[in-house]
Amino acid sequence: MGGFVGRRRQLAELDAMTGGLDSGLVVVTGGPGVGKTALAIHWAHRAGIRFFDGQLYVDLRGHGPGGGASLPTGAALAYLLVGLDVPASHVPADEQQAAALFRSVVADRRVMLVLDGAASADQVRLLRPGGPSSCTLVTCRDSLVGRTAYDGGRVAGVQPLDRGNAVRLLAQTAGERLVAAEVAAAVRLADLCDGLPLALRIAATALDRAARTPIADLVARMGTGDLLAALEVHDDPLARLDTVFGHSYHALDDASRRLFRLLGTLPAAATTAAASDTVLAAAMETTVAPRTGLLYIVAVNVPRGLATTFVSGVPRASTSTGFPVRRALANAAAALITKAGESGDEQYLVRAGTASAICHA
């Protein structure tokens, strides 16, 4: 797959998860724009020889641009059955009957099924092949739900690219010579994009190639104004970072949206104690629904330097309306520690340490 860099550990992890006789279900999770689909498709192509009866791909549109409706299960089953040479006229209108037919068709086959962009476990359950030799690879955004909701599923987390691979991806998309001529600016641009492959690809298209120093110029625009506006693709309003992230944001309840906005101001508010105290005091009073991926994002991204301040007033007891911030972050820390033990990757321990420091400092 063109423009794919790094991810050696994740590819090896997927190989190990699907290497047995029962390939089963694997859930690839991560935030918006982090490269879940690219990883899933790249690995599926590489592992395709093991699934000699076919590879099937369905975009479930769970987090599609513009917040459009997810693909109905019946429509997904119809795509799969037609892809398996079942005449469209023979596809049952009833979802349960269509699912039964799908399972019977693939029961004795070794197939790879990629379900991209799942919004919920319900979207996936009827789409799983019945045979033990097939593999279902699902991509979704909610890491904590991905761990608990998909019964029997193994979870592979996708994080942003490290700096070296982020610069490599920028060189592949913008051009090797361009990046080689502005290495320092390219490194700064990779940092401003937070290692997100989607942001890096958009940045590559936003460069003014007629300029003498296009990368440095883009970095300057991002440093003095709205980062999202600097990375806007003018001829495609759907190819925008705020659109991609907005779908997940708008799916949150009101309290979670408020907490997200408050925590988003922390890096700037931390420049003065008074401003930081004001933001954190408001965040402490917010309770969020037990099932939300927002708290995982918080656990991963809240800076360590804010941990002591952050815990000063967080209530420890739960309420009937939801989890306080402290309890939800403790749950996120536990999940990250479990993931560290499973994968042997120290990055999960670092993030778990951040969440734990916030909860217990």
Legacy VTK file of the C-alpha trace (Angstrom):
# vtk DataFile Version 3.0
C-alpha trace
ASCII
DATASET POLYDATA
POINTS 361 float
0.000 0.000 0.000
1.507 3.337 -1.055
2.415 5.855 1.640
2.618 3.243 4.398
5.533 3.535 6.837
6.545 1.947 10.123
4.082 -0.158 12.109
6.413 -3.164 12.301
5.340 -3.973 15.846
1.640 -3.744 14.985
2.081 -5.901 11.872
3.889 -8.544 13.908
1.162 -8.344 16.530
-1.529 -8.976 13.903
0.471 -11.897 12.527
0.682 -13.429 16.001
-3.010 -12.858 16.739
-4.111 -14.627 13.561
-1.431 -17.275 13.359
-3.373 -20.132 14.976
-5.907 -22.502 13.543
-8.699 -20.267 14.862
-7.921 -16.865 13.356
-11.044 -15.377 14.916
-11.758 -11.710 15.469
-9.194 -8.904 15.730
-10.168 -5.331 16.571
-7.803 -2.549 15.427
-8.475 0.507 17.566
-7.184 4.059 17.707
-8.175 7.686 17.404
-9.306 9.548 14.286
-6.669 9.904 11.577
-4.167 7.605 13.297
-3.991 5.108 10.420
-6.223 2.198 11.457
-7.584 1.596 7.969
-4.138 1.858 6.358
-2.738 -0.683 8.822
-5.657 -3.079 8.370
-5.544 -2.980 4.566
-1.739 -3.217 4.427
-1.729 -6.240 6.723
-4.677 -7.862 4.901
-2.825 -7.630 1.577
0.332 -9.021 3.140
-1.510 -11.888 4.868
-3.817 -12.591 1.937
-2.001 -15.724 0.843
-3.080 -17.394 4.097
-6.743 -16.753 3.288
-6.824 -18.361 -0.127
-10.624 -18.450 -0.487
-10.903 -14.696 -0.732
-10.638 -11.282 0.900
-13.686 -9.097 1.485
-13.831 -5.432 2.491
-16.827 -3.447 3.748
-16.821 0.209 4.795
-19.285 0.344 7.686
-19.198 4.163 7.672
-19.377 4.286 11.453
-17.347 7.471 11.520
-17.821 8.719 7.994
-17.177 12.328 6.892
-19.994 14.696 7.673
-21.551 12.418 10.278
-23.571 10.446 7.731
-25.530 7.354 8.657
-23.688 4.092 9.266
-24.086 1.292 6.742
-27.113 -0.835 7.722
-26.317 -4.448 8.583
-28.600 -5.705 5.831
-26.761 -3.677 3.207
-23.392 -4.913 4.497
-24.562 -8.518 4.299
-25.799 -7.952 0.754
-22.362 -6.614 -0.278
-20.667 -9.629 1.278
-22.981 -12.210 -0.249
-22.776 -10.685 -3.728
-18.995 -10.610 -3.304
-19.177 -14.345 -2.613
-21.036 -14.910 -5.902
-24.520 -15.173 -4.402
-26.948 -13.610 -6.930
-28.428 -10.364 -5.630
-31.914 -11.757 -6.211
-31.143 -14.597 -3.778
-30.079 -12.341 -0.882
-32.764 -12.481 1.860
-34.300 -9.171 2.904
-34.383 -10.303 6.530
-31.070 -9.578 8.308
-31.089 -12.758 10.375
-31.737 -14.910 7.314
-29.060 -13.066 5.346
-26.594 -13.569 8.197
-27.390 -17.286 8.318
-26.832 -17.564 4.573
-23.527 -15.695 4.857
-22.285 -18.027 7.585
-23.264 -21.101 5.594
-21.522 -19.821 2.442
-18.218 -19.198 4.247
-18.432 -22.095 6.720
-15.907 -24.256 4.850
-13.834 -21.443 3.410
-10.758 -19.634 4.650
-11.552 -15.977 4.039
-10.330 -12.617 5.273
-13.042 -10.094 6.139
-12.133 -6.446 6.798
-14.910 -4.426 8.451
-13.738 -0.828 8.381
-15.083 1.913 10.627
-17.390 0.086 13.033
-19.379 2.353 15.328
-20.669 -0.351 17.673
-20.526 -4.043 18.476
-24.013 -4.473 17.061
-22.738 -3.481 13.627
-20.294 -6.384 13.666
-21.998 -9.330 15.349
-24.072 -10.512 12.384
-21.198 -9.990 9.944
-18.764 -12.466 11.481
-18.073 -15.650 9.459
-19.083 -18.869 11.133
-16.047 -20.983 10.195
-13.031 -21.207 12.528
-10.533 -20.774 9.695
-11.660 -17.293 8.661
-10.434 -13.996 10.066
-12.488 -10.875 10.767
-10.477 -7.659 11.083
-12.476 -4.735 12.483
-11.362 -1.120 12.771
-13.024 1.185 15.293
-12.199 4.265 17.326
-13.235 3.350 20.847
-10.389 1.427 22.440
-12.084 0.672 25.754
-15.283 -0.525 24.153
-13.222 -2.463 21.631
-11.660 -4.354 24.522
-14.928 -5.374 26.202
-17.749 -5.330 23.648
-16.440 -7.627 20.937
-16.750 -11.005 22.627
-13.653 -13.092 22.125
-11.933 -10.407 20.101
-8.276 -9.588 20.421
-7.313 -5.917 20.388
-4.464 -4.250 18.477
-3.992 -0.596 19.371
-2.680 1.958 16.873
-0.815 5.015 18.140
0.441 8.073 16.216
3.705 7.625 14.332
6.949 8.398 16.086
8.893 11.394 14.815
11.156 9.436 12.478
8.352 7.604 10.735
6.230 10.758 10.632
8.993 12.520 8.711
9.344 9.465 6.445
5.632 9.597 5.631
5.890 13.311 4.924
8.789 12.614 2.551
6.793 9.920 0.744
3.784 12.178 0.270
5.409 15.591 -0.240
8.587 14.412 -1.954
11.988 13.217 -0.768
13.869 16.209 -2.188
11.526 18.725 -0.632
11.920 17.226 2.837
15.672 16.757 2.437
16.008 20.478 1.695
14.129 21.451 4.879
14.816 18.733 7.408
14.402 20.886 10.529
11.130 22.343 9.278
9.903 18.872 8.327
10.578 17.620 11.853
8.686 20.590 13.277
5.777 19.963 10.902
5.662 16.294 11.927
5.473 17.399 15.564
2.706 19.909 14.855
0.741 17.125 13.163
1.177 14.976 16.304
2.349 12.055 14.176
-1.158 11.569 12.732
-0.867 10.112 9.212
-4.032 11.885 8.045
-2.731 15.260 9.218
0.652 14.604 7.604
-0.925 13.723 4.259
-3.122 16.827 4.362
-0.074 18.924 5.251
1.758 17.552 2.223
-1.062 18.725 -0.059
-1.180 22.131 1.666
2.436 23.016 0.800
2.987 25.943 -1.548
5.501 24.326 -3.865
6.181 27.603 -5.632
7.625 29.056 -2.436
11.336 28.955 -1.647
10.758 27.212 1.711
7.285 25.638 1.496
7.574 23.500 4.630
8.882 26.320 6.805
6.158 28.599 5.461
3.443 26.099 6.417
4.977 25.660 9.876
4.903 29.445 10.315
1.225 29.601 9.328
0.382 26.817 11.740
2.332 28.505 14.522
0.612 31.881 14.257
-2.974 30.940 13.452
-5.533 28.173 13.424
-3.778 24.829 12.890
-6.885 23.257 11.402
-7.386 26.142 8.988
-3.771 25.839 7.835
-4.392 22.180 6.975
-7.708 22.749 5.243
-8.192 21.194 1.810
-10.156 23.896 0.015
-11.495 21.808 -2.865
-12.787 19.034 -0.591
-14.597 20.202 2.572
-14.905 16.607 3.773
-11.109 16.117 3.773
-10.695 18.205 6.924
-9.376 17.248 10.322
-12.217 19.019 12.118
-14.694 16.981 10.057
-12.944 13.702 10.873
-12.719 14.463 14.594
-16.113 16.145 14.679
-18.042 12.929 14.115
-16.723 11.444 17.353
-17.170 14.726 19.218
-20.809 15.141 18.189
-21.540 11.547 19.230
-20.637 12.410 22.848
-23.223 13.451 25.415
-23.329 17.101 26.509
-21.263 16.541 29.665
-18.520 14.725 27.770
-18.403 17.443 25.121
-18.021 20.052 27.861
-15.210 18.092 29.510
-13.471 17.664 26.168
-13.587 21.424 25.526
-12.347 22.215 29.037
-9.423 19.801 28.854
-8.587 21.099 25.392
-7.790 24.463 26.964
-5.373 23.031 29.556
-2.075 23.565 27.705
-2.895 27.257 27.196
-4.537 27.701 30.605
-1.519 26.174 32.338
0.520 29.270 31.485
-1.083 31.001 34.492
-2.109 29.414 37.766
-5.389 31.321 37.952
-6.498 30.289 34.477
-5.486 26.688 35.108
-7.405 26.600 38.395
-10.519 27.968 36.716
-10.480 25.344 33.949
-9.671 22.452 36.263
-12.298 23.434 38.824
-14.943 23.275 36.104
-13.610 19.932 34.850
-13.742 18.419 38.344
-17.471 19.090 38.571
-18.217 17.255 35.337
-19.444 13.658 35.335
-19.497 11.632 32.150
-21.351 8.574 30.944
-19.637 5.258 31.848
-19.350 4.248 28.191
-17.288 6.894 26.429
-14.007 6.844 24.586
-13.335 10.428 25.685
-11.706 9.395 28.957
-9.274 7.119 27.112
-8.249 10.118 25.024
-7.799 12.154 28.203
-5.696 9.450 29.839
-3.413 9.261 26.825
-3.008 12.981 26.253
-3.189 14.943 29.505
0.406 16.147 30.163
2.205 14.729 33.172
3.025 18.235 34.348
-0.656 18.931 34.949
-1.271 15.750 36.946
-0.772 17.212 40.428
-2.977 20.195 39.694
-5.573 18.048 38.009
-6.153 15.793 41.026
-6.558 18.582 43.564
-10.347 18.472 43.612
-11.475 15.409 41.683
-14.164 13.548 43.640
-13.453 9.868 44.252
-17.012 8.569 44.724
-19.221 7.545 41.837
-22.660 9.016 41.255
-25.829 7.597 39.781
-25.446 9.783 36.702
-22.022 8.598 35.620
-18.344 8.269 36.460
-16.386 11.214 37.837
-13.193 12.033 35.991
-10.954 10.338 38.549
-12.705 6.956 38.402
-12.910 6.944 34.621
-9.199 7.737 34.334
-8.420 4.941 36.802
-10.317 2.518 34.556
-8.399 3.811 31.548
-5.096 3.339 33.405
-6.000 -0.266 34.236
-6.821 -0.977 30.605
-3.535 0.563 29.456
-1.553 -1.515 31.968
-3.291 -4.670 30.714
-2.417 -3.718 27.158
1.220 -3.152 28.160
1.369 -6.650 29.617
-0.141 -8.195 26.518
2.006 -6.362 23.996
5.233 -5.739 25.896
5.174 -2.186 24.560
6.430 0.382 27.074
4.425 3.207 25.486
1.309 1.831 27.174
3.055 1.893 30.551
4.023 5.535 29.980
0.416 6.458 29.257
-0.830 4.344 32.153
1.614 6.194 34.383
0.144 9.488 33.274
-3.397 8.372 34.020
-2.353 6.846 37.353
-0.515 10.016 38.363
-3.626 12.039 37.609
-5.712 9.714 39.768
-3.391 9.204 42.741
-0.770 11.969 42.968
LINES 1 362
361 0 1 2 3 4 5 6 7 8 9 10 11 12 13 14 15 16 17 18 19 20 21 22 23 24 25 26 27 28 29 30 31 32 33 34 35 36 37 38 39 40 41 42 43 44 45 46 47 48 49 50 51 52 53 54 55 56 57 58 59 60 61 62 63 64 65 66 67 68 69 70 71 72 73 74 75 76 77 78 79 80 81 82 83 84 85 86 87 88 89 90 91 92 93 94 95 96 97 98 99 100 101 102 103 104 105 106 107 108 109 110 111 112 113 114 115 116 117 118 119 120 121 122 123 124 125 126 127 128 129 130 131 132 133 134 135 136 137 138 139 140 141 142 143 144 145 146 147 148 149 150 151 152 153 154 155 156 157 158 159 160 161 162 163 164 165 166 167 168 169 170 171 172 173 174 175 176 177 178 179 180 181 182 183 184 185 186 187 188 189 190 191 192 193 194 195 196 197 198 199 200 201 202 203 204 205 206 207 208 209 210 211 212 213 214 215 216 217 218 219 220 221 222 223 224 225 226 227 228 229 230 231 232 233 234 235 236 237 238 239 240 241 242 243 244 245 246 247 248 249 250 251 252 253 254 255 256 257 258 259 260 261 262 263 264 265 266 267 268 269 270 271 272 273 274 275 276 277 278 279 280 281 282 283 284 285 286 287 288 289 290 291 292 293 294 295 296 297 298 299 300 301 302 303 304 305 306 307 308 309 310 311 312 313 314 315 316 317 318 319 320 321 322 323 324 325 326 327 328 329 330 331 332 333 334 335 336 337 338 339 340 341 342 343 344 345 346 347 348 349 350 351 352 353 354 355 356 357 358 359 360
